[in-house]
Amino acid sequence: MAGVFVLNLLLGALLVVGVFGLMERRFGAGAIGGVLVGAGVVYAEATLGEQMLSPTVGEMKLLVLAAAFGAVLGVVGTVLTVEPEL
């Protein structure tokens, strides 16, 4: 559970930095790229998590909450500390 939280915290921060960097060059590409990469991360984590862990429904709910909370903290923390020059 802690690993999922930390992983998503880091991924959220990296995604924001990457999207900001791309949006500084091409705004539309950064926005679309952020959505596509974010969706890909969610899909990959769900698929790998199900194959590796075989969680019950209750465990999956807890993992989703930990992942979402970590990602939100990573995104919000990065947005508050790094300001893009758009």
Buried (B, 14 or more C-beta within 10 A) or exposed (E): EEEBBEBBBEBBBBBBEBBBEBBEEEEEEBEEBBEEBBEEBBEEBBEEBEEEEEBEEEEBEEBBEBBBBBBEBBBEBBBEEEEBEE
